[in-house]
Amino acid sequence: MGLAVSGAYFVGLLRRKENPAERALWTKLDLPELYEQRRRRRTLGMTIMALISVAFFLGANFINPQVRPRAALAFWLVLLILLVWLCGLALVDLADLRRLRGGLRGAARRMFYEEMGRPYPFDGSQGDEQK
């Protein structure tokens, strides 16, 4: 039952439409290519999660380590590699989120200075002499 629910959730996430507001935010921060990479990486992560759930079910119910120990070992090692790969994708996604957060801070600072009618002092084009 749980496998059917997770499969339906997975299919729903794969069919998720693109969020135009999210794309606009990444484009405003000059990171549109990062947005596309993030979408592909998240789709890959969902695929790996679905594979892990199906593989875990099959391995726990149909692979007998007493009958075929090498096959069982190989199967669980592949499953472990998929888990490590999924954790790596999560860490890369976390790094992207930190980059987005830093870009948002910079955009908020820039908007604050623009509203005050001052030049933005952290812009590389104006140099570091303004403080």
C-alpha positions in Angstrom: 0.0 0.0 0.0 2.8 2.4 1.0 4.6 1.7 -2.2 1.5 2.6 -4.3 1.1 5.9 -2.4 4.8 6.8 -2.9 4.6 5.9 -6.6 1.6 8.1 -7.1 3.3 10.9 -5.2 6.4 10.4 -7.4 4.4 10.6 -10.6 2.6 13.7 -9.4 5.9 15.4 -8.6 7.3 14.5 -12.0 4.3 16.1 -13.7 4.6 19.2 -11.6 4.3 22.3 -13.7 7.1 24.8 -13.8 6.6 27.6 -11.3 7.0 30.9 -13.3 7.6 33.0 -10.1 10.4 30.7 -9.1 12.0 30.9 -12.5 11.6 34.7 -12.5 13.4 34.9 -9.1 16.3 32.8 -10.3 16.5 34.9 -13.5 16.4 38.1 -11.6 19.4 36.9 -9.6 21.2 36.0 -12.8 21.1 32.3 -12.1 18.6 30.8 -14.7 21.0 27.9 -15.6 21.1 27.0 -11.9 17.3 26.8 -11.8 17.3 24.3 -14.7 20.0 22.3 -13.0 18.1 22.3 -9.8 14.9 21.0 -11.5 16.8 18.2 -13.2 18.6 17.3 -10.0 15.4 17.2 -8.1 13.7 15.0 -10.7 16.7 12.7 -10.6 16.5 12.6 -6.8 12.8 11.7 -7.0 13.6 8.9 -9.4 16.3 7.6 -7.1 13.9 7.7 -4.2 11.4 5.6 -6.1 14.1 3.1 -7.2 15.3 2.8 -3.6 11.8 2.2 -2.3 11.1 -0.5 -4.9 14.5 -2.1 -4.5 14.2 -2.1 -0.7 10.8 -3.9 -1.0 12.2 -6.4 -3.4 15.4 -7.0 -1.5 13.7 -7.5 1.8 11.1 -9.9 0.5 12.6 -11.8 -2.4 16.4 -12.0 -2.0 17.5 -14.7 0.4 21.1 -14.2 1.5 21.4 -17.9 2.6 20.6 -19.1 -0.9 22.6 -16.6 -2.9 25.0 -14.6 -0.7 26.9 -12.9 -3.4 23.8 -11.7 -5.2 22.4 -10.4 -1.9 25.6 -8.6 -1.2 25.8 -7.0 -4.6 22.1 -6.0 -4.4 22.5 -4.3 -1.1 25.7 -2.6 -2.2 23.9 -1.1 -5.2 21.2 0.1 -2.9 23.8 1.7 -0.6 25.4 3.4 -3.6 22.0 4.8 -4.6 21.5 6.1 -1.0 24.9 7.8 -1.1 24.1 9.3 -4.4 20.8 10.6 -3.1 22.6 12.2 -0.1 25.1 13.8 -2.5 22.2 15.3 -4.5 20.7 16.7 -1.3 24.0 18.3 -0.4 24.3 20.0 -3.8 20.7 21.2 -3.5 21.6 22.6 -0.1 24.6 24.5 -1.6 22.3 25.9 -4.3 19.8 27.0 -1.7 22.6 28.8 0.2 23.6 30.5 -3.1 20.0 31.6 -3.6 19.8 32.9 -0.1 23.0 35.0 -0.5 21.6 36.3 -3.8 18.4 37.3 -2.1 20.3 39.1 0.6 22.2 41.1 -2.0 19.0 41.9 -3.9 17.3 43.1 -0.7 20.4 45.3 0.1 20.4 46.7 -3.4 16.6 47.5 -3.3 17.1 49.2 0.1 19.9 51.5 -1.3 17.8 52.3 -4.4 14.8 53.3 -2.3 17.0 55.5 -0.2 18.3 57.2 -3.4 21.9 56.2 -2.7 24.3 54.3 -5.0 24.8 50.7 -4.1 28.3 50.6 -2.5 28.9 46.9 -3.0 28.6 47.0 -6.7 31.9 46.1 -8.5 31.4 48.6 -11.2 31.5 51.6 -8.8 34.7 50.5 -7.0 35.4 50.1 -3.3 36.1 53.8 -2.6 32.4 54.5 -1.7 31.4 53.6 1.8 
